[in-house]
């Protein structure tokens, strides 16, 4: 552990209730020691429940982050748990991680030439209770993409095209898909990191 860990005041590493390697790396780079514990939740069932209650799809990121944080916090009551999630909505339609290359091609083709929103949310939980939460939105406009380019891009990405909603990772080859991006870089990667750090400071877990 580097000297940056001295900025962390917690008695144990932060528990990350997410399997996202990108979120883990963001936290580690910011000097936050992390232990990953993946939550056992049904994300699609939670989203279906939101729709049944008439809540907008935009609420899904925060609801999923809360479900992740609380599921892990209840089993690890003494730890500080961070749940996080990201949703992609384009013209009112929610998109999920593509299951295979065909879905990745179709999803990118649907986003081509349009502006979509990425909403990244976080929830901090302790002893089975939410102690902080927040969400931020970024707006991304894809350039018009030809079918040949989309196919070549998905082939070049390989399995990585299935790892993120929208079929892209903007920190890599995905940058070639876009004409314009408006929003915080960390939010686009899947975690409103500055808001998370502020919440950790507010709870005495980071040096001021």
N, C-alpha and C positions, 0 to 999 in steps of 0.2 A: 504494500500500500504506500502511495506517495505521501509527501507532506501535506498535500491538499486535503487528506482525510482529517487533518487537525481542525478543519473548518466544521466538520460534522460533530455535533455535541450529543448525539443519541448514544445510549448505552449499548445498542446493537444496530446492525445495518438496517436500512430501510427495506421493508418487504415490498417487492414489486409484484402485484397481482396481475401480471400480464406476461405472455410468452414472447413479446416483441423484443427482438435483439436490438432494434434501433432505439427503443425507449431505454433499455438497459445501458446501452453505450452512451446515450446522452447524459444520463444521470452519473455514470462513472466519470465521464469527462468533466462534469461539473463538481467533482470531488465528493460525490455522495456514495458511500458504500452500499451495495445492493445485494439482497438475497431474493431470488426469483422463486415464487410459489404460485403456480398456475391455478386459477380458480376452476371449480367444477360447476359450471353454469351452462344453461342452454340459451345462447344469445338470440337465436331466431325466435324462440318462444317468448323471450322478453320483448322483442320488437313486435311480435304479433299481439301481445297484451297491450302495448302502447296504442296500436291501431284500433284495437277493440274498444279502448277507452276514449277514442277520438282525439288522442294527443298527436301533435305533428311529428313527422319523422325526424325533425331537427332535435327533438328531445332525446332521441335514442342514445346518442353518445354519452350524455350525462347519466342516463338510467343504467346503461351497461357498465359504465365506470363505477357507479355506486354498487351495482350487484356484484361486481368483481371484488371490490374493496371489502364489502361487508361479508361476503362468503369466506374470504381468507381471514378477516379480522376475528370472526366468531370462533375460528379454530386456533387462532394465535392472539389471544386477547391482550397479551402484554406488549405486543409489538405495534409499531406504527406501520400502517399498510397503505400503499398507493395503488389505487385502481385507475385505469385509463382506457379510453376507447376513442375511436375516430369513425365518423360516418361521412359518406360522400353522397350528396344530393345534386341532381342535375334536373332542372325544370320540374321539380316536385317529385322526382323518382329517385328512390334510394338504391344504391348499388352496394354489392358486397364483394369480397375477394373472389376472383374467378376460380373455378374448380380445375380448369384445364386450359390448354392453348386455344381451343375453339371459343371458350367463354371469354378469354382475355382479348382475343381479336374482336369479338362482337362488342364487348364493353368499350374498348377504345374507339371503335367505329362509331358507337352511339355518342361518345363524348366529343368526337372530332368536330372542330369548328364551333363548339359551344363553351359557355362558361359554367363551371360547376363550383359547388361550395364544399370545402372540407371543414368539418366541425370537430375539433379535438377537445376532449373533456378529461378532467381529473377529479378524483375524490380521495381525500385522506380520511382514514378510519382508525379508531383506537377502541379496543374493548367492545367491538361490535356496534360502535356509534360513529356517525359521520362528524368529523371535526372541521373539515374545510372542503370546499369544492369550487369548481369554476370551469368555464368553457370559452374557447375563442374560435373565430371563423376566418378562413382564408378563401379568397376567390381566385380560381385558376381558369384561364382560357386556353384551350387547345387550339392549335392551328389546324387548318383543314388537312387531313391526312389521307393519302391514297391507300387503297387496299393492299397494294404491293408493299408500301412502306410499313404498314401495320403488321403484315405477315413477317417481314424481315426483322422488325423490331422485336416481336414476340419470340421469334426463333433465336435472336441474339440474347434475349433475356433468359431464356430457358425457364427452369422452375421458379426463378425470382419473379416472373410475371404473375405468379399465382400467390405471392406472399403479401401483396398489398392491395387494398381496395382500389379500383380503377385500373389495375393491371400495370401500374407504373411505380417507379421509385425515383423521385425527382432529384435525389442526390447523386444519381448515376445516369444511365442512358436515358432515363425518363425525361431529363431536361430537354431532349430533342423534340418532345411532343408539344411544347408550349410556345404560345405567342406572347402571353402576358401572365404575370403572377402578382397578386396583391395579398399581402398578409405576412405574418410572422413566420420565419423559417422553421422554428421549432414546432409551431402549430401544424405546419404542412407535413412535417415528419411524424406527427402523431402524438405530441405531448406539448401543452402550453407551459414550457419549462420555466419561464420567468415567473409565472403565476405560482407554479409549484414551489419554487425556491422561496418566494415571498411568504407562502403559507407555512413552509417549514421554519422560516425565521420567526414568524409570528408565534409559533408553538415552541420556541426555544430550542429547536433542533439544529439550527445553523448559527454560526458566529455572525454577529452584526458588525 
